[in-house]
Amino acid sequence: MKSTSQDQSLSDSTELDRSFDPLTGNLPSKPHKKTIKQRFLKLLPCCRSDSSPSLNQSNEGDDGELSTVCYRPEGLDTLTQRTSFNRKELQVLYRGFKNECPSGVVNEETFKTIYSQFFPQGDSSMYAHFLFQAFDIQNNGTISFEDFVMGLSIILRGSVTDKLNWAFNLYDLNKDGCITKEEMMDIMHSIYDMMGKYTFPCMKDNAPKEHVENFFRKMDTNNDGVVTIEEFLDACHKDENIMQSMHMFDNVI
């Protein structure tokens, strides 16, 4: 996810190198502005204090609730083994997910509609499409509760390498194992479209292209025009700022 962008380059160590995060794709932001990742976490029912049941609530009837939707997710015990969440946390997540998605799954159009509420100043549809693909691990056009918590588990509780792999998968649009400049350009344009025309400071028209060139200058170590997962991981692990950003949301829930 990304924060409000401005026209700086990765080579400027006082600006973009300090702010660029390959997991979230964060570009430099005005101080105290909420990042897109923070905004996205608001979308998650478990992170909204006004709709989240207390973790101390009784779990009586929670397993029975699973039968009330069209799609029946895996049992809580199975999901505790497959994710980094405990039973109580999964119960909270499930109540929120079912409240937002009564059928038990969310399709891409619904996902885009929900996501657009957080970026009314721009067009978030293309970035939401890429994000949806990253969560749709079964590649069947829907995000189930399992898909949702598996992805969330990686983003919030995964190891640094797990998080970076998830980010790489987000950027690797055709899932062929490498990131091309064309793919990164599509990602950057989707970010700038989402942020809209009224960012602070204003962005220059060539900013997306500059960010792509800077990304490849930093990541494409053998200069072959693509960034492999090995190059991506190696460059990120060597960047202290990126490593710090990996722990930004470790204690969200």
N, C-alpha and C positions, 0 to 999 in steps of 0.2 A: 504494500500500500504506500501511498505517496503523500508528501506534504506540499504546501504551496511552493511553486517553483519560481526560480529567478535565473537570469542568464549569467551563469558562471561556468567554469570548466573544471574537469577533474584535476587538471594540472595546477589549479589554484589551491594550494594546500591550506590557505587560510579560510576557504569557503567550502567548496564542494567536497573536497576530501574529508572535511570534518563532518559533513552532513550526509553524504551519499551512503545509502544502505542497500546492498544488493538483495537483502531479504524483502524489505518493504519497497525498495526502489525510491526511497525518500530523496527528494531534491532539497536544496537549501530552503529554509523557511524563515519567516519573520519570527523573532523571539516570542515565545508563549503561544504561538499558533498551534492548534491541535493537528497532529499528523493524520493522514488518511487511515493509517492503521488504528489509531485511537478512535477515529470516527467509525471505522468498521466494527470495532469491538463494541460500540454502542448498539450496533445492529444485533449483536448476539444477546438474546434474552438473559443469559446467565450473568451478563455484566451490567444490567440495568437494575438499579436498586428499587425502582418503582414497580417492577414486575417479577422480581426473582423471589421465590419462596425461600425462607430461611433454611440454612443447612441443618438447623436443629429440628426442623419439622419431622413429624413421624413419617416413616416410609410405608406405613400401612396402606395397601391398595395400589402402590406404584406399579407392581408387576401386572396387576389387573388392568391398569390404564393402558397397557400396551395393546390390548385387544380391541380398543375403541376406535382405532384408526384403520384406514384402508390398507396401509402398508404396515406390516408388523416387524419392528426392528428386532435385533438379537436381544437376548436377555441381558440384564445388567451384569450378572456374574461374568458372562462371556466378554462383555465390553470392558470390564475392569481389567481383564487379562490382555486385551488388545490395545488399550490406551493407557495413559498415565493418570487417569482420573479414578478416584475411588467411587464406591457405590453412591454415597450421598451426593457427590458432585454430579454424577451422571443423572441422578434423579432430578436435580435442579435444572440441568441442561435439557433433559427430556421434557419436563413440564413447559419450559419456555419454548422449545422447538415445536411442540405439539400445539401450543397456543398460537404461534405464528403460522404453522403449517398443519392444519387439522388432518389433512389426508395422509400425513406421515412422510411426504416427500415434497420437494420444491422444484419446479421446473425453471428453465432459464428466464422466461419472461417475468415470472413472479420475482425471481431473484433480482432482476434488473429494476423492477418497480420498487422493491424495498430499498435497494442500494441507492437509487436516484434521489431518495428523500434526503440523503445526507450531502448531496452536491447539487442543489437546485440552481446554482449559478452557472453550471456547465452541463455537458452531455457525458454522462458516465456510462452509457450503454456499452461502448466497446471495451472499456476496462472491466466492467462487470462481466462481460462475456469471457474475457481471459481468466478472470478470477473464478468464474463458475466452472470453467474447464479444469482448473487446478483442483477444485473440490470434488468434481464429478469423477471420482477415481474408477468407477465402473464403466465410464464412457457410454452411459445409456440415456443421457439427456435429463437426468434428475439427480438431485442431491438428497440422499436418504439421511436418517439420523446417524447411521454408522459412518457415512462419508463425512458428515459434518464434524462428528467428534474425533474421527481419525485425523482429519486435517487440523482441527483445533488443538488436539493433543500435541502434534508436532510443533505448531506455531508457538504454543504457550509452554509446553513442558519438554519438548524434544531437545536432544543434544545440539550443539552448535552445528555439527555436520548434518544432522537431520534437517535443521531449519534451512541451511544453505541448499541442500538437495531439493527441498520443497520450493525454494525461490527459483532455482535453476529450472525446475519443471514448469513453473509459471511462465518464465521467459522463453522456454523452448516450445514455441507454439505448435510446431508440427510433430513434436515428440520424437525427433530423430537422433537425439543425443548431443546436439550442439546448438548454439545460439548464433544466428546469422545477423548481419547488420540490418537486413530487411525485417527480421522478427523484432529486433530491438527498436527499430524505427517505429514499427506498429505499436509497440508498447509505449514508447515515449509520446507518440501522437495521442494515444488514448488517455495518457495522464494529463497532457496539456488541454485536451478537449474537456476532460472532467473538471479541471480547475477553473475553466472559463476564462473570460477576457478581463476579469476584474481582480486579478491577483495583485499582490503587493510584494515587491515592486513589479512593474509591468514586464512582461516577457517579450523578447524579440522573436520575430518570425523564424529565425534560423536556430533558435535555442534547442529544439529537439534533435536536429542534426548534429549540433555541437556536442550534446550530451552523449549521443551514440558514438561519435568519434572518440570522445574521451573515455567512454566505457571500454571500447576496444583497445585503445592505447594502453589502458591499465590491465586488462584481462587477457588479451590475445598475445601471449608471450612469444609465440613462434611466428606471428605475423602471417598466418595462413588464411585470414579472413573470417574465421569462425572461432567461437569460444567453446571449448569442451568442458565437461564437468570437472576434469582434473585441473585445468587452468583456472576455472572459476573458484574451486575450493582453495587452491594454492594461493591465489591472489587475495582472497578474502581472509584466510587464516593469517596472512602476513600483515593485515591492516588492523591496527589497534582499535581504531574507531568503529570499524565494522564489528569486531569482536565484542566491543562493549554494547553495541546496539542489539546484539543477539540476545541479551539478557533483559531487555527493556520491559518485557511483559511476563517475566517468570512468575510473578506473584499476583497476577490479575485475579485468579479465582483459586 
